[in-house]
Amino acid sequence: MTTTRTRFVTAALLLPLALGAGACSHGSTKTDPSVVLKAAKKHLDETTGLHLTLDTPQLPPGTNGLLHAEGDATHDPAFKGSIKVAASGVTADAKVIAAEGAVYAVLPFTTKYVQIRPADYGAPDPAKLMDTESGLSALLTKGHDITAGKQQRDGSQVLSTYTATVPGSVVAQVLPSADASKPFDATFTITDTNRLHEAVLTGPFYGAKAGNVTYTIDFTDYGSTPSISAP
């Protein structure tokens, strides 16, 4: 009887401690959003290559700018893919290679690559999107007012969303048409392995009169090894 009673008292005394320890353990698993975004930047900066898709549903009427870009990118830096731009009321598609410090494109109604200045078409140098200091990964760690959002599943993956406000000066390094003096809204979707899955940027990419434009950037094929060279 004494042994049974002693065990009961001991269990009663230890129960609150166990519950408290469980609560502490649960609380410690909550990660600071800035830590998650920093880890996502590290993965993006260290990958051998990946596939990028940048897209906006539409541009304001009369705006010359980038509608779509898609291709493979590395930290050489290099990019190979295609872009679609709007200029003077018409849209044009072009194959693009950015490598060895220059950008080349097969322009409409031509069959050979020629060297171009992307800024002439309202587009960024696609190779610079992978720059670790001023490229896409910089968006992850140079924002403020970071807030964790909802989680969702994509097949077996658990995706977490984080919202932030990113200075226009940072966005303009990625997409030069952005107003460097204005803030931009950003939503980052991060996988359960801390890889950037999607970034959505909204703000005055083409001046205040054009209003806000939204670009969605998707990141896939982390760890790929595309071979890209100048044509």
C-alpha positions in Angstrom: 0.0 0.0 0.0 2.8 2.4 0.9 4.6 1.7 -2.3 1.5 2.3 -4.4 0.7 5.5 -2.6 4.3 6.7 -3.0 4.1 6.1 -6.7 0.8 8.0 -7.0 2.2 11.0 -5.2 5.4 11.0 -7.2 3.4 10.8 -10.5 1.2 13.7 -9.3 4.3 15.8 -8.6 6.0 15.0 -11.9 2.9 15.5 -14.1 3.0 19.4 -14.1 6.8 19.2 -14.8 6.2 16.9 -17.8 3.4 19.1 -19.1 5.6 22.2 -18.7 8.5 20.5 -20.5 6.2 19.5 -23.3 4.9 23.0 -23.7 8.5 24.4 -23.8 9.4 21.7 -26.4 6.4 22.6 -28.6 7.1 26.3 -28.3 10.8 25.9 -29.3 9.9 24.4 -32.7 8.4 27.7 -33.8 11.0 29.2 -36.1 11.5 32.9 -36.6 10.3 33.8 -40.2 13.5 35.7 -40.9 15.5 32.5 -40.1 13.4 30.5 -42.6 13.9 33.1 -45.3 17.7 33.3 -44.6 17.8 29.5 -45.0 15.9 29.7 -48.3 18.4 32.3 -49.5 21.3 30.0 -48.7 19.7 27.1 -50.7 19.1 29.4 -53.7 22.7 30.8 -53.5 24.3 27.4 -53.3 22.3 25.4 -55.9 24.2 24.4 -59.0 21.2 25.4 -61.1 17.4 25.6 -61.4 14.5 26.4 -63.6 12.9 29.9 -63.4 9.5 31.1 -64.6 8.6 34.8 -64.3 5.2 35.9 -65.3 2.6 38.7 -65.1 -1.0 38.2 -66.2 -1.0 41.6 -67.9 0.7 45.0 -68.2 -1.1 48.3 -68.0 -2.2 49.6 -71.5 0.5 51.3 -73.3 3.3 49.9 -71.1 6.5 48.5 -72.6 7.9 45.8 -70.4 8.4 42.1 -69.6 5.4 39.8 -69.7 7.1 36.4 -69.3 10.5 34.8 -68.9 11.4 31.1 -68.5 14.5 29.1 -68.6 17.4 27.4 -66.8 19.8 29.5 -64.7 23.2 28.9 -63.0 25.6 30.9 -60.8 28.2 31.2 -63.6 26.1 33.4 -64.1 24.2 32.2 -67.1 20.7 31.8 -68.4 19.1 30.0 -71.3 15.4 30.2 -72.2 12.9 32.6 -73.6 11.2 35.9 -72.9 8.1 37.7 -74.0 7.9 41.5 -74.0 5.3 44.1 -74.8 6.5 47.0 -76.9 4.5 49.7 -78.8 1.3 47.8 -78.4 2.5 44.4 -79.7 4.0 41.4 -78.0 7.2 39.6 -79.1 8.8 36.3 -78.1 12.5 35.7 -78.3 14.9 32.9 -77.4 17.6 34.2 -75.0 21.0 33.2 -73.8 22.9 35.2 -71.2 26.5 34.1 -70.7 30.0 35.3 -70.4 28.8 38.8 -69.5 26.6 39.4 -72.6 23.0 38.7 -73.6 22.0 37.3 -76.9 18.5 36.8 -78.5 16.9 35.4 -81.6 14.7 38.4 -82.4 11.3 38.1 -84.2 11.6 37.3 -87.9 15.3 36.3 -87.5 17.0 33.0 -87.1 20.3 33.8 -85.5 21.4 35.0 -82.1 22.5 38.6 -81.9 23.8 40.6 -78.9 21.2 42.8 -77.3 20.7 45.2 -74.4 17.8 43.8 -72.3 17.0 47.3 -70.9 16.0 48.3 -74.5 13.1 45.8 -74.2 12.1 46.6 -70.6 13.7 43.3 -69.4 16.5 42.5 -66.9 19.7 40.7 -67.7 18.4 37.2 -66.9 21.9 36.0 -65.8 21.9 38.6 -63.0 18.7 37.0 -61.5 21.0 34.5 -59.8 23.4 37.1 -58.3 23.8 36.4 -54.6 24.0 40.1 -53.6 21.5 41.8 -56.0 19.5 39.0 -57.5 16.4 37.1 -56.6 17.8 35.7 -53.4 18.4 39.2 -52.0 14.6 39.7 -51.9 14.4 37.1 -49.1 16.6 38.8 -46.6 16.2 42.5 -47.4 12.5 42.9 -46.6 10.9 44.0 -43.3 7.6 43.5 -41.5 7.9 39.7 -42.2 4.8 37.7 -41.2 4.3 34.0 -41.3 1.1 33.0 -43.1 -0.8 29.7 -43.7 0.6 26.4 -44.6 -0.7 24.3 -47.5 0.1 20.9 -49.1 1.4 20.4 -52.6 1.5 16.6 -52.9 3.8 15.4 -50.3 5.3 18.8 -49.7 4.2 21.2 -47.0 4.5 24.8 -48.2 4.6 27.8 -45.8 3.9 31.4 -46.9 5.6 34.6 -45.6 4.7 38.1 -46.4 7.1 41.1 -46.3 7.7 44.6 -47.6 10.7 44.9 -49.8 12.3 48.3 -50.6 12.0 49.3 -54.2 15.8 49.8 -54.4 16.2 46.1 -53.8 13.5 45.1 -56.3 15.0 47.5 -59.0 18.2 45.5 -58.8 16.3 42.5 -60.0 13.8 44.1 -62.3 15.3 47.5 -63.3 11.9 49.0 -64.4 10.8 49.0 -60.7 10.4 52.3 -58.9 13.4 52.3 -56.5 11.7 54.9 -54.2 8.6 52.9 -53.4 8.0 49.8 -51.3 6.8 46.5 -52.8 4.6 43.8 -51.3 6.2 40.3 -51.4 4.8 36.9 -50.7 7.3 34.0 -50.4 6.3 30.4 -50.5 8.9 28.1 -48.9 9.0 24.3 -49.0 9.4 22.1 -45.9 13.1 21.8 -46.9 13.6 25.6 -46.8 13.7 26.1 -50.5 12.0 29.1 -52.2 9.2 27.7 -54.3 7.5 30.9 -55.4 7.8 34.6 -55.0 5.1 37.1 -55.8 6.0 40.8 -56.0 3.4 43.6 -56.4 4.2 47.3 -56.8 4.9 50.2 -59.2 7.1 48.4 -61.7 6.4 50.9 -64.5 5.8 54.1 -62.7 3.0 55.5 -60.5 0.7 56.3 -63.5 0.8 52.7 -64.6 -0.3 51.5 -61.2 0.7 48.3 -59.5 1.8 45.3 -61.4 2.3 41.7 -60.0 5.0 39.4 -61.1 5.0 35.7 -60.0 8.3 33.9 -60.0 8.4 30.1 -59.7 11.6 28.0 -58.8 11.9 24.4 -59.7 14.6 21.8 -60.5 17.0 22.8 -57.7 20.3 21.0 -58.2 20.2 20.8 -61.9 23.3 21.2 -64.0 22.5 22.9 -67.3 25.3 23.6 -69.7 25.0 27.2 -71.0 27.5 29.0 -73.2 27.4 32.0 -75.5 26.1 31.2 -79.0 
